[in-house]
């Protein structure tokens, strides 16, 4: 289970690093063709989402890379679990936005990302 949690953490970290870098560095006009929802949020909100994704991605991998993590639950393992929980929150908040905009094709991606992050959180909190 531990190995699976680290593999999923790595995949999620890569995905959120890419998404977060795009949302924090690119102009909204450049993102709009791929992410139509950016027209519904302010630039400040877009940047906040990007920074949140970057922090979540780093929180998934930095505790292990810096040796601050205990592979089971505990204070150190909780750092990764909290980062994963934050990523679940991001996806849960994204679902109604896509639903309201009629972007039904985005919903499975949101759901899969939320479930993967929930798996990591549960594993790191020691629930699995």
Backbone as ProteinMPNN parsed JSONL, in Angstrom:
{"seq_chain_A": "XXXXXXXXXXXXXXXXXXXXXXXXXXXXXXXXXXXXXXXXXXXXXXXXXXXXXXXXXXXXXXXXXXXXXXXXXXXXXXXXXXXXXXXXXXXXXXXXXXXXXXXXXXXXXXXXXXXXXXXXXXXXXXXX", "coords_chain_A": {"N_chain_A": [[0.823, -1.194, 0.0], [1.969, 1.185, 0.753], [3.902, 1.673, -1.255], [2.209, 1.969, -3.471], [0.858, 4.299, -2.7], [2.958, 6.141, -2.805], [3.614, 6.065, -5.52], [1.23, 7.009, -6.696], [1.237, 9.511, -5.479], [3.479, 10.672, -6.73], [2.638, 10.77, -9.425], [0.392, 12.451, -9.197], [1.682, 14.731, -8.191], [3.289, 15.478, -10.364], [1.311, 16.097, -12.286], [-0.105, 18.201, -10.997], [1.959, 20.031, -10.619], [2.554, 20.792, -13.261], [0.04, 21.895, -14.018], [-0.25, 23.906, -12.086], [1.98, 25.551, -12.602], [1.344, 26.478, -15.146], [-1.01, 27.952, -14.565], [-0.051, 29.929, -12.89], [1.823, 31.333, -14.34], [1.058, 31.923, -16.977], [-0.758, 34.177, -19.136], [-4.259, 34.848, -18.667], [-5.725, 34.947, -21.033], [-4.298, 33.308, -22.737], [-4.67, 30.838, -21.565], [-7.387, 30.451, -21.752], [-8.482, 29.164, -24.186], [-7.996, 26.414, -23.675], [-8.875, 26.093, -21.095], [-11.743, 26.982, -20.461], [-13.114, 27.974, -18.265], [-11.61, 29.957, -17.072], [-12.437, 32.449, -17.815], [-14.48, 32.998, -16.119], [-13.429, 33.635, -13.67], [-11.462, 35.838, -11.618], [-8.21, 37.215, -12.349], [-6.652, 37.146, -10.094], [-7.883, 35.084, -8.605], [-7.428, 32.937, -10.335], [-4.621, 32.81, -10.197], [-4.379, 32.204, -7.476], [-5.517, 29.636, -7.408], [-3.621, 28.313, -8.98], [-1.266, 28.625, -7.397], [-2.091, 27.213, -5.153], [-2.305, 24.659, -6.235], [0.381, 24.221, -6.889], [1.577, 24.29, -4.319], [0.253, 22.105, -3.171], [1.23, 20.016, -4.794], [3.983, 20.129, -4.21], [3.818, 19.567, -1.501], [3.103, 16.926, -1.582], [5.412, 15.568, -2.308], [7.807, 16.718, -1.239], [8.095, 16.224, 1.639], [8.94, 13.521, 1.688], [11.232, 13.601, 0.04], [12.887, 15.282, 1.485], [13.283, 13.885, 3.749], [11.654, 14.208, 5.933], [9.509, 12.729, 6.396], [7.488, 10.214, 7.78], [6.691, 7.019, 6.859], [4.304, 6.019, 7.658], [1.304, 6.884, 9.457], [1.282, 9.863, 11.456], [2.936, 12.801, 12.713], [4.771, 13.632, 10.701], [3.984, 12.099, 8.424], [1.53, 13.157, 8.164], [1.869, 15.615, 6.944], [2.048, 15.14, 4.167], [-0.448, 13.965, 3.871], [-2.149, 16.102, 4.475], [-1.564, 17.835, 2.364], [-2.512, 16.287, 0.226], [-5.203, 16.219, 0.923], [-5.873, 18.899, 0.585], [-5.674, 19.033, -2.206], [-7.786, 17.384, -2.895], [-9.879, 19.014, -2.059], [-9.613, 21.151, -3.872], [-10.38, 19.866, -6.275], [-12.988, 19.059, -5.642], [-14.195, 21.533, -5.413], [-13.914, 22.371, -8.022], [-15.643, 20.81, -9.521], [-18.465, 21.725, -9.376], [-18.139, 24.13, -10.77], [-17.392, 23.357, -13.385], [-19.658, 21.853, -13.972], [-21.726, 23.781, -13.902], [-20.949, 25.351, -16.061], [-21.414, 23.652, -18.12], [-19.453, 21.915, -18.906], [-19.144, 19.013, -19.128], [-17.354, 17.045, -19.885], [-15.081, 17.462, -18.409], [-15.624, 16.592, -15.882], [-15.164, 13.755, -15.257], [-12.359, 13.756, -15.127], [-11.884, 15.516, -12.979], [-13.1, 14.004, -10.959], [-11.535, 11.631, -10.93], [-8.99, 12.674, -10.263], [-9.617, 13.712, -7.732], [-10.303, 11.348, -6.351], [-7.874, 9.923, -6.474], [-6.196, 11.636, -5.01], [-7.559, 11.503, -2.585], [-7.113, 8.849, -1.941], [-4.322, 8.916, -1.45], [-4.305, 10.673, 0.735], [-5.799, 9.185, 2.62], [-4.127, 6.941, 2.905], [-1.811, 8.129, 3.956], [-2.75, 9.301, 6.291], [-3.028, 7.051, 7.686], [-5.232, 5.443, 7.488], [-5.587, 3.361, 5.78]], "CA_chain_A": [[0.0, 0.0, 0.0], [2.864, 2.335, 0.845], [4.47, 1.908, -2.582], [1.128, 2.502, -4.315], [0.61, 5.683, -2.293], [4.042, 6.985, -3.317], [3.474, 6.149, -6.977], [0.119, 7.935, -6.958], [1.704, 10.848, -5.08], [4.364, 11.168, -7.782], [1.825, 11.09, -10.603], [-0.387, 13.649, -8.869], [2.595, 15.863, -8.074], [3.657, 15.9, -11.722], [0.141, 16.716, -12.914], [-0.411, 19.482, -10.358], [3.053, 20.961, -10.899], [2.336, 21.338, -14.609], [-1.154, 22.742, -14.003], [0.015, 25.075, -11.257], [2.914, 26.428, -13.306], [0.584, 27.147, -16.207], [-1.964, 28.921, -14.009], [0.64, 31.026, -12.214], [2.75, 32.055, -15.223], [0.485, 32.261, -18.273], [-1.896, 35.107, -19.11], [-5.566, 34.189, -18.729], [-6.142, 34.845, -22.438], [-3.627, 32.153, -23.334], [-5.237, 29.635, -20.961], [-8.823, 30.379, -22.025], [-8.908, 28.143, -25.149], [-7.949, 25.072, -23.077], [-9.58, 26.148, -19.817], [-12.759, 28.007, -20.658], [-13.592, 28.499, -16.994], [-10.826, 31.094, -16.58], [-13.172, 33.692, -18.072], [-15.424, 33.187, -15.017], [-12.73, 33.976, -12.433], [-10.516, 36.945, -11.738], [-6.813, 36.804, -12.478], [-6.204, 36.852, -8.727], [-8.389, 33.758, -8.265], [-6.686, 31.999, -11.172], [-3.282, 32.671, -9.611], [-4.544, 31.507, -6.198], [-5.701, 28.216, -7.727], [-2.317, 27.815, -9.419], [-0.366, 28.534, -6.246], [-2.605, 26.109, -4.327], [-1.902, 23.409, -6.891], [1.834, 24.085, -6.72], [1.844, 23.933, -2.928], [-0.204, 20.733, -2.978], [2.179, 19.125, -5.463], [5.213, 20.099, -3.411], [3.495, 18.898, -0.245], [3.03, 15.477, -1.803], [6.717, 14.927, -2.52], [8.918, 17.267, -0.457], [8.374, 15.548, 2.909], [9.714, 12.3, 1.434], [12.537, 13.959, -0.501], [13.696, 15.937, 2.516], [13.45, 12.973, 4.87], [10.839, 14.645, 7.05], [8.277, 11.948, 6.389], [7.378, 8.859, 8.295], [5.827, 6.404, 5.856], [2.997, 5.717, 8.237], [0.663, 8.077, 10.026], [2.068, 10.591, 12.439], [3.074, 14.213, 12.366], [5.443, 13.789, 9.421], [3.125, 11.543, 7.386], [0.367, 14.023, 8.061], [2.154, 16.697, 6.006], [1.638, 14.68, 2.844], [-1.898, 13.75, 3.919], [-2.808, 17.408, 4.407], [-1.416, 18.321, 0.989], [-3.45, 15.518, -0.593], [-6.549, 16.681, 1.272], [-6.045, 20.179, -0.101], [-5.921, 18.768, -3.624], [-9.17, 16.888, -2.977], [-10.751, 20.19, -1.942], [-9.552, 21.863, -5.149], [-11.189, 19.15, -7.262], [-14.395, 19.114, -5.23], [-14.67, 22.871, -5.76], [-13.912, 22.517, -9.484], [-16.76, 20.064, -10.12], [-19.638, 22.563, -9.659], [-17.804, 25.14, -11.783], [-17.505, 22.701, -14.692], [-21.066, 21.455, -14.149], [-22.487, 24.991, -14.211], [-20.55, 25.817, -17.383], [-21.751, 22.645, -19.113], [-18.222, 21.227, -19.306], [-19.314, 17.672, -18.553], [-16.184, 16.212, -20.2], [-14.066, 17.698, -17.383], [-16.031, 15.994, -14.609], [-14.438, 12.524, -14.927], [-10.983, 14.101, -14.748], [-11.971, 16.029, -11.609], [-13.425, 12.903, -10.06], [-10.369, 10.741, -10.825], [-7.967, 13.374, -9.49], [-10.079, 13.773, -6.341], [-10.206, 10.007, -5.764], [-6.457, 9.598, -6.295], [-5.699, 12.428, -3.883], [-8.191, 10.954, -1.378], [-6.377, 7.619, -1.641], [-3.051, 9.305, -0.829], [-4.614, 11.221, 2.065], [-6.189, 8.081, 3.507], [-2.934, 6.133, 3.166], [-0.876, 8.892, 4.787], [-3.353, 9.469, 7.619], [-2.982, 5.75, 8.335], [-6.56, 4.824, 7.448], [-5.56, 2.175, 4.914]], "C_chain_A": [[0.867, 1.259, 0.0], [3.452, 2.682, -0.519], [3.421, 2.504, -3.518], [0.852, 3.963, -3.977], [1.706, 6.606, -2.813], [3.986, 7.12, -4.829], [2.371, 7.136, -7.345], [0.511, 9.358, -6.577], [2.588, 11.464, -6.153], [3.608, 11.584, -9.024], [1.019, 12.367, -10.367], [0.515, 14.882, -8.789], [2.989, 16.381, -9.455], [2.504, 16.636, -12.395], [-0.139, 18.099, -12.327], [0.721, 20.492, -10.523], [2.86, 21.608, -12.261], [1.153, 22.304, -14.622], [-0.902, 24.024, -13.214], [0.967, 26.057, -11.924], [2.187, 27.183, -14.414], [-0.304, 28.25, -15.637], [-1.289, 30.095, -13.317], [1.509, 31.85, -13.154], [2.138, 32.543, -16.529], [-0.621, 33.301, -18.133], [-3.211, 34.335, -19.274], [-6.028, 33.992, -20.167], [-5.513, 33.641, -23.128], [-4.204, 30.835, -22.808], [-6.682, 29.399, -21.392], [-9.211, 29.338, -23.072], [-8.933, 26.721, -24.581], [-8.774, 24.979, -21.797], [-10.602, 27.274, -19.886], [-13.224, 28.669, -19.38], [-12.802, 29.71, -16.513], [-11.528, 32.418, -16.847], [-14.165, 34.004, -16.948], [-14.757, 33.616, -13.706], [-11.781, 35.15, -12.68], [-9.102, 36.381, -11.891], [-6.251, 36.43, -11.11], [-6.647, 35.451, -8.297], [-7.664, 32.681, -9.063], [-5.303, 31.743, -10.588], [-3.345, 31.931, -8.265], [-4.722, 30.006, -6.42], [-4.362, 27.609, -8.136], [-1.336, 27.647, -8.274], [-0.802, 27.385, -5.333], [-2.218, 24.767, -4.921], [-0.402, 23.171, -6.749], [2.185, 23.655, -5.296], [1.407, 22.498, -2.622], [0.753, 19.729, -3.59], [3.467, 19.006, -4.657], [4.994, 19.379, -2.088], [3.378, 17.393, -0.378], [4.405, 14.833, -1.834], [7.848, 15.449, -1.631], [9.142, 16.589, 0.894], [9.206, 14.274, 2.724], [11.129, 12.641, 0.955], [13.46, 14.588, 0.539], [13.888, 15.061, 3.743], [12.655, 13.362, 6.1], [9.626, 13.747, 7.222], [8.479, 10.587, 7.039], [6.368, 8.187, 7.379], [4.475, 5.959, 6.396], [2.415, 7.008, 8.806], [1.544, 8.681, 11.107], [2.226, 12.013, 11.96], [3.691, 14.378, 10.988], [4.589, 13.27, 8.271], [1.904, 12.407, 7.148], [0.61, 15.19, 7.108], [1.696, 16.331, 4.596], [0.133, 14.485, 2.797], [-2.651, 15.068, 3.823], [-2.707, 18.011, 3.008], [-2.402, 17.601, 0.069], [-4.89, 15.946, -0.32], [-6.849, 18.023, 0.608], [-6.33, 20.004, -1.584], [-7.317, 18.178, -3.845], [-10.134, 18.068, -2.947], [-10.769, 20.974, -3.258], [-10.449, 21.184, -6.179], [-12.671, 19.178, -6.917], [-14.992, 20.483, -5.561], [-14.735, 23.087, -7.271], [-15.133, 21.852, -10.128], [-17.986, 20.948, -10.363], [-19.366, 23.646, -10.714], [-17.959, 24.541, -13.18], [-18.958, 22.299, -14.983], [-21.901, 22.652, -14.598], [-22.182, 25.495, -15.623], [-20.882, 24.809, -18.483], [-20.543, 21.89, -19.636], [-18.203, 19.824, -18.699], [-18.104, 16.775, -18.81], [-15.071, 16.372, -19.157], [-14.378, 16.955, -16.084], [-15.329, 14.676, -14.295], [-12.99, 12.784, -14.501], [-10.955, 14.622, -13.31], [-12.202, 14.904, -10.613], [-12.226, 11.979, -9.859], [-9.27, 11.405, -9.998], [-8.349, 13.454, -8.014], [-9.936, 12.418, -5.66], [-8.753, 9.596, -5.532], [-5.867, 10.366, -5.116], [-6.297, 11.925, -2.565], [-7.504, 9.655, -0.957], [-5.063, 7.938, -0.929], [-3.298, 9.832, 0.579], [-4.956, 10.102, 3.045], [-4.984, 7.214, 3.87], [-1.997, 6.854, 4.132], [-1.441, 9.209, 6.169], [-3.377, 8.141, 8.386], [-4.315, 5.029, 8.344], [-6.594, 3.58, 6.588], [-4.485, 1.207, 5.374]], "O_chain_A": [[0.553, 2.254, -0.653], [3.497, 3.853, -0.897], [3.712, 3.434, -4.269], [0.636, 4.777, -4.876], [1.421, 7.732, -3.22], [4.284, 8.188, -5.363], [2.561, 7.996, -8.205], [0.157, 10.307, -7.276], [2.461, 12.65, -6.455], [3.895, 12.626, -9.615], [0.969, 13.25, -11.223], [0.146, 15.954, -9.267], [3.018, 17.59, -9.683], [2.707, 17.685, -13.007], [-0.381, 19.054, -13.065], [0.464, 21.696, -10.563], [2.987, 22.824, -12.403], [1.25, 23.402, -15.171], [-1.304, 25.106, -13.64], [0.779, 27.269, -11.82], [2.392, 28.383, -14.596], [-0.341, 29.358, -16.172], [-1.898, 31.155, -13.173], [1.899, 32.964, -12.802], [2.65, 33.487, -17.131], [-1.341, 33.314, -17.135], [-3.257, 33.299, -19.939], [-6.653, 32.981, -20.486], [-6.127, 33.027, -24.0], [-4.224, 29.834, -23.524], [-7.147, 28.26, -21.394], [-10.217, 28.658, -22.868], [-9.786, 25.916, -24.956], [-9.304, 23.92, -21.46], [-10.348, 28.386, -19.422], [-13.683, 29.811, -19.407], [-13.27, 30.429, -15.631], [-11.246, 33.41, -16.176], [-14.638, 35.134, -16.833], [-15.448, 33.927, -12.736], [-11.362, 35.406, -13.809], [-8.848, 35.213, -11.593], [-5.459, 35.494, -10.995], [-5.869, 34.715, -7.691], [-7.326, 31.628, -8.523], [-4.863, 30.597, -10.495], [-2.465, 31.127, -7.955], [-4.139, 29.198, -5.697], [-4.01, 26.517, -7.69], [-0.646, 26.631, -8.192], [0.042, 26.665, -4.801], [-1.847, 23.844, -4.196], [0.03, 22.042, -6.516], [3.001, 22.755, -5.1], [2.096, 21.768, -1.91], [1.056, 18.704, -2.979], [3.978, 17.905, -4.45], [5.875, 18.666, -1.609], [3.537, 16.664, 0.601], [4.558, 13.679, -1.433], [8.761, 14.692, -1.301], [10.296, 16.39, 1.273], [10.088, 13.992, 3.535], [12.104, 12.043, 1.409], [14.68, 14.436, 0.467], [14.585, 15.452, 4.679], [12.95, 12.895, 7.2], [8.801, 13.982, 8.105], [9.5, 9.923, 6.86], [5.29, 8.735, 7.147], [3.6, 5.561, 5.626], [2.986, 8.087, 8.643], [2.463, 8.027, 11.602], [1.701, 12.383, 10.909], [3.202, 15.17, 10.183], [4.479, 13.936, 7.241], [1.316, 12.391, 6.066], [-0.338, 15.708, 6.519], [1.037, 17.123, 3.921], [-0.501, 14.805, 1.791], [-3.684, 15.143, 3.158], [-3.657, 18.626, 2.524], [-3.049, 18.231, -0.768], [-5.701, 16.023, -1.243], [-7.959, 18.247, 0.126], [-7.134, 20.74, -2.156], [-7.953, 18.446, -4.865], [-11.092, 18.115, -3.719], [-11.83, 21.41, -3.703], [-11.201, 21.859, -6.883], [-13.515, 19.308, -7.804], [-16.159, 20.579, -5.943], [-15.529, 23.899, -7.746], [-15.598, 22.299, -11.177], [-18.516, 20.93, -11.474], [-20.268, 24.029, -11.46], [-18.582, 25.145, -14.053], [-19.418, 22.401, -16.121], [-22.68, 22.558, -15.546], [-23.071, 26.01, -16.302], [-20.654, 25.087, -19.66], [-20.609, 21.285, -20.706], [-17.355, 19.5, -17.868], [-17.851, 15.846, -18.043], [-14.209, 15.501, -19.041], [-13.481, 16.719, -15.276], [-14.922, 14.481, -13.15], [-12.466, 12.107, -13.617], [-10.104, 14.219, -12.517], [-11.575, 14.859, -9.554], [-11.934, 11.586, -8.73], [-8.681, 10.766, -9.125], [-7.498, 13.281, -7.142], [-9.495, 12.345, -4.513], [-8.435, 8.989, -4.509], [-5.121, 9.801, -4.316], [-5.615, 11.921, -1.54], [-7.335, 9.391, 0.234], [-4.728, 7.308, 0.074], [-2.578, 9.476, 1.511], [-4.455, 10.08, 4.17], [-4.842, 6.8, 5.02], [-1.45, 6.227, 5.04], [-0.679, 9.37, 7.122], [-3.7, 8.104, 9.573], [-4.51, 4.099, 9.127], [-7.553, 2.812, 6.663], [-4.308, 0.149, 4.77]]}, "name": "protein", "num_of_chains": 1, "seq": "XXXXXXXXXXXXXXXXXXXXXXXXXXXXXXXXXXXXXXXXXXXXXXXXXXXXXXXXXXXXXXXXXXXXXXXXXXXXXXXXXXXXXXXXXXXXXXXXXXXXXXXXXXXXXXXXXXXXXXXXXXXXXXXX"}
